[in-house]
């Protein structure tokens, strides 16, 4: 039997009154949800992702600039310092993004009180 064929006849696949979904308990969402009370909370994962990516870009720039400077010449292992700069900038970017997300979350609650 192919993926396009079904063993259930077309008549029995859907319940009466709901031809598309086969669910009899479907509710009109527009009639139930009041758009004035819907809270638009921020997506924390998106905030942290953007913060980490921006921290990486800044860390690459700062670390690369440091490697090109004369201050990096006497250092025994400059790659270690570059890695520390990169990780520190990434952590700082994630922290700033987290604070930004919390502020956005608090602002979304402002009109609800």
C-alpha positions in Angstrom: 0.0 0.0 0.0 1.5 3.4 -1.0 1.7 6.4 1.3 -1.1 8.1 -0.8 -3.5 5.2 -0.2 -5.4 4.7 3.0 -7.1 1.6 4.4 -9.9 3.8 5.8 -12.6 4.9 3.4 -13.0 8.6 2.8 -16.4 8.6 4.5 -15.1 7.2 7.8 -11.9 9.4 7.9 -13.7 12.5 9.1 -16.4 13.0 11.7 -19.6 14.7 10.7 -19.3 18.5 10.9 -15.5 18.5 10.7 -14.6 17.4 7.2 -10.9 18.5 7.3 -9.6 17.5 10.7 -11.8 14.7 11.9 -12.2 16.3 15.3 -15.6 17.0 16.7 -14.4 19.1 19.6 -12.8 22.0 17.6 -13.4 25.5 19.0 -13.3 28.9 17.2 -10.2 30.5 18.8 -11.2 34.0 17.8 -14.3 33.7 19.9 -12.5 32.4 23.0 -9.3 34.4 23.1 -9.4 38.1 23.9 -6.5 39.7 22.1 -6.3 42.4 24.7 -5.2 39.9 27.4 -2.7 37.9 25.3 0.7 38.4 26.8 3.5 38.8 24.2 6.4 37.3 26.2 9.9 37.2 24.6 11.5 34.0 23.3 14.5 33.6 25.6 16.3 31.1 23.2 16.3 33.7 20.5 17.7 36.4 22.8 20.5 34.1 24.0 21.3 32.9 20.4 21.6 36.5 19.2 23.7 37.4 22.2 26.0 34.5 21.8 26.5 35.1 18.1 27.2 38.8 18.6 29.6 38.0 21.5 31.4 35.6 19.2 31.7 38.3 16.5 33.0 40.9 18.9 35.3 38.4 20.5 36.8 37.4 17.1 37.3 41.1 16.4 38.9 42.0 19.7 41.0 38.9 19.8 42.2 39.3 16.2 43.0 43.0 16.9 44.9 41.9 20.0 46.9 39.3 18.1 47.9 42.0 15.6 49.1 44.4 18.2 52.6 44.6 19.6 51.3 43.6 23.0 50.9 40.0 21.8 54.5 39.7 20.7 56.1 38.8 24.0 53.3 36.4 25.0 54.4 32.7 25.1 51.1 31.2 23.7 48.9 33.9 22.1 46.3 31.4 21.1 45.4 30.8 24.7 44.8 34.5 25.3 42.8 34.7 22.1 40.6 31.8 23.3 40.1 33.5 26.7 39.1 36.8 25.0 36.7 34.9 22.7 35.0 33.0 25.6 34.8 36.1 27.8 33.1 38.1 25.0 30.7 35.2 24.3 29.8 34.9 28.0 29.4 38.7 28.2 27.1 38.7 25.1 25.0 35.9 26.6 24.7 37.8 29.9 23.7 41.1 28.2 21.2 39.2 26.1 19.7 37.6 29.2 19.3 40.9 30.9 17.8 42.3 27.8 15.3 39.4 27.6 14.3 39.9 31.3 13.7 43.7 30.7 11.6 42.8 27.6 9.6 40.3 29.7 9.0 42.9 32.4 7.9 45.4 29.8 5.4 42.9 28.4 3.8 42.8 31.9 3.6 46.5 32.4 0.1 47.0 30.9 -1.5 44.0 32.6 -1.4 45.3 36.2 
